Amino acid sequence: MELTELLAKLLGLDVKYMTVIFRPNPRMMWAGTPEPCAVCRLTAIHNVNEEANRRFTEKVFKFMNDKLNLPGNRMYILFYSPAANHVGFTGRLFSDLKL
């Protein structure tokens, strides 16, 4: 929940639009070692740009280090920004919703 709230705040969204999937202990190797690591994917219709991504990266890396003791050199964040007409919610496209 803490990560959900952090991301909602960073993106300026209500938590009802947030989904966080956490898969603990997947079989992953990073730089040839099995120590804890992560690949995060942030997908947002708006707010994904170079300036915002810098802010997201700083805050999410800090969160992951503080809460999970995950060092920054064992994690990537991948940013995606689909068009509003490429994302469905409540049976409609986001481009059709009045948000």
VENCOR-V504354 format. One record per pair of residues at least 6 apart in sequence whose ideal C-beta (glycine too) atoms are under 6 Angstrom apart, sorted by the first residue. I is the first residue (numbers start at 1). J is the second residue. If there is no record, write none. Layout:
BEGIN
i: {I & I}
j: {J & J}
END
This chain:
BEGIN
i: {3 & 4 & 4 & 4 & 6 & 7 & 8 & 8 & 10 & 10 & 11 & 11 & 28 & 30 & 30 & 36 & 37 & 38 & 38 & 39 & 40 & 41 & 42 & 43 & 45 & 45 & 48 & 48 & 53 & 57 & 60 & 61 & 64 & 84 & 84 & 85 & 85 & 87}
j: {20 & 15 & 18 & 20 & 63 & 18 & 15 & 18 & 56 & 59 & 44 & 47 & 37 & 37 & 74 & 70 & 74 & 70 & 75 & 76 & 77 & 78 & 79 & 80 & 84 & 94 & 79 & 81 & 79 & 77 & 77 & 72 & 70 & 94 & 95 & 93 & 95 & 94}
END
